[in-house]
């Protein structure tokens, strides 16, 4: 009887420990880990100071540089004759006084086109990447977005060659981002170790993929930024850089993602972001 009683006690104790451990595991595995605090979140001028001058122009980038941002964001397109220019859209319809796809224009034709006058300022021509680099040299950090051209790799070798001519990769003054993994893989092949950002479009964020792929920075649209996503990426040692598609809600969204301790803001409103992050 005594042995029986003792056995029941031992079994009960073992069960108690087992259940307790299961409860502890459940609580800690389900609970969100406190977000990592980004001491100095990056302020990235999205297409320059596009809130005060025509986007992706030399003047827009100059204003952003004068504001003391951490990086100038430059979207690349390639002309028919292989020149890299600063242009977000596939076509020039939205931002210039002409129409058509960038890839159907030669450089001399592009240079005859002016950007639309948005802010009652003097209009400017579309700049080449070389003209932007000639303007700032090594005084700025360049956050450059690559794209496929006609669904093919085309601009990566030209880009890397130009960046090397200015010693920008060696000086660690370049981050390259893309929605195309093929493009990022090509860049990594050409210059191993350069900072790369994998971008996800709005409502296309894939946490498993973002964790699995070997990129230090992950770019996502503000509406996809959640505590779960930020914490999961931070636990993998990755930074979260946020872009904002809706200009009307951008300020509120910046305030919201600040509470989640994101690491970078592709801002369309530099002064607001600086005030939000208390940057002088």
N, C-alpha and C positions, 0 to 999 in steps of 0.2 A: 504493500500500500504506500509506503513512504517513497519507494523508488518510482512508483506510478505518479505520485503527487509531484515529485521532483521533475520528472520528465515533462509533465504538463506545464510546469513553471518555465522550464527551459524553452519548450516549444512556444509558449506564449510570449516569452521575452524576444525570441528570434523573430516571431511574427510582428511584434511591436516595432522592433528595429527596422525590419524590412518595410513595413508600411510607412514609418516615419521617413525613411530615406526616399521612398517613392514620392511622398508628399513634398519633400524638400526639392527633389529633382523637378517635379512638375511646376512648383512655384517659380523656381529660378530659370527654368527653360522657357516658361511662358512670359515671364516678366521682362519688360523692356529694360535694357541696360541704359544707364544714364548716358546722354549724348556726350561725345568728346567735345571739348571746348576749343574752337579755332581761335587762338589768341589774336591772329591778324588775318581775318578773311580777306581774300583778294578782291579788289575792285577792278573789273575788266570792262573797258569802254567798248560797248557793243556797237560796232561800225563807227567808232569815234564818238564825239559828242553829238549824237544824232538828234538830241533835243534842242540844239542851238544852231546847227548848220546841216546842210544836205549830207545825208549819210554816206560813209565810205569815200569821203573827199579828203584832200590834204588838209583843208581848213578844219574839218571836223576832227581829224586826228591831232592837229596842232592844239585845238582847244582842250581836248581830252588830256594831252600831254601836260599842258599848262595847269590842269586841275590836279596833277600829281597822281594819276591812276597807276595801278600796278601793271597793267598790260593794255595794249591796243589790240582789239579783236578785228581781224581782217578776213573777210570771206573771199575766196579766190574763184575766178572763172578763167577759162583759157580761150583766147581768140583763135580764129581759123589758122593763123600763121604761128601759133604756139607761144603767144605772149600772155603772161599772167597779169590779170587786172583785178582791182578791188571791186567786186560786185556781188551782192547777195543772191539775186534772182537769176534764174536760168536765162530770162529775157531782160532786155533793157526797158521794157514797156513802162513799168511803174515809176522808175526813178529818173528817166531822161525824156528828152523831147523827140525821141524816135522809138521804133519798135523792132522786134526781132530777137532771135537768140544770139547770145554773145559768140557762140562757136561758129556762127555764120558770117562774122565780121572779121576783117583784117584789122591790124592795129591802127593803120593810118585812117581807116574808116571810123573806128571807135573814137579816135582823137578829134573827129569833126562833130562829135555829138556832145551836148551839154546836159548836165543834170538839171532837173526841174527846180525852179526857184521856190523853195518851201518856206523860208523864213524872211523873205524880202531882203536877202543878202545878195551879194554878187554871185552869180552862178559859176560853177566850175566844171572843168572837163573831168572825165573818168580817169583816175590815176592808175598807173601800172604799179605792180609791187615794187619794182626797181625804184620808181620815183618816191614811193613811201620810205623805202630803206635809205635812199639818198638823203631824204629830209631829216631823218632821226638817227641814222647810223646805230651806234651802240648805246644811245641815251635812253632807249625804251625797251621794254619786253614785248615781244610780238606773239600774240595768241592767234595762230593762223588756221583757218578751216580749209581742208582739201575736199575735193569732190571727184567723182568719176566724170569723164567726158565721153558722152555717147555710151555710157555704161562700161567704159574701158578705163584702165589705168593710163593716165597721160601726163599729168602735171607733176608727179612726185619727183622725178629725176631733175626736171628743170628747177623746181623749188629748192631741193637740197643743194644743187650746184650754186644757186644764187645765195642762199643762206651761208654757205661755206665761203663764198667770195667776200662776204662781209664779216666773216669769223663769228657769226652770231650763235651758231651751235656750240662752238668751242667756248664761247663766253657765257653759255647757259642763258641766253636771252630769247629762247624760242620754246613755245609749247605748240604742238600741232594736234588739232582736233579733227574728227570726222565722224559722220554717220556711217561711213563705209569702212568695215574692217579690212577689206582688201587694200584700201588705201593706207590705212595705219600699218598693216603688215609690210607693205612695200616700203614705207618710210623707215620702219624698224630695220628692215633688211639693208637699207642704204646707210642709215646712221644709227646703229645700235645704241640704246641708252638715252636717246632724245626723249623729252617729256611728251607723253601722248595722252589724249583724252578721248575716250569712247563716248560718242553722243547717242542719246535716245530721243526720238521724236515724241511729241505730246501723245500720251496714252499708249505709248509703245515701250515703256520702260519694262525691262525684264530683269528682276533682281538676281535670279540664278545665273543668268548670262553675265551680268555686271560683276558678280562675285567671281565667276569662273574665269573670265578673260583676264589676262595679265596686263592690265592698264592701271597706272597709279591714280588717274583722275577719271571720274565719271560725270558726264554732263547730262542733265535732265531738265525737262520743262517744269516750271513751278508747281503745276497742278499734280505732278507725280511725286512731289517731295513730301514724304511722311516720316514720322518718327521711326517707324519700322525700317524703312529703306535707308535712311541716313545712318541709323545705328548699326545696321547690318554691314554697310559699306565701311563705316569707321572701324568696326571690329576686324575687318580685313586690311586695315591700314590704308584705305583708299580715301581720297578727297571727293567731296560732292560739290560740283560747280553748277549753278542754277541759271537758266535763261527764262525770260518772261515774254510770252507771246502776246499777252493782252495788256496793252499800254494803259487802259483804264483801271485795271486792278493791280497794276504792278506795285504801287507803293504799299498797298495792304498785303500783297503777297510777300514783298520783301520783309515787312515787319513780321509776318508769320514764320517765314523760313529762318529768320534770325533767331527765333526762339528754339529752333531745332539745331542750331550751331552748324549751319552749312559753311563750306570753306571758300566759296567763290561766288561772286555775283556778276553775271553778264548784264550790266545795268544799262538801261536807256535813259537814266536820270542820275547822272554822276553826283550832283550836289546833294540830292536827297539821300543817296546811298552813303555818302561820306558823313552826313549828319546822323544817319541811322547807326552807323558803326562808330560814330564819334572819332572820325579821322580828320585831322586838321589839314 
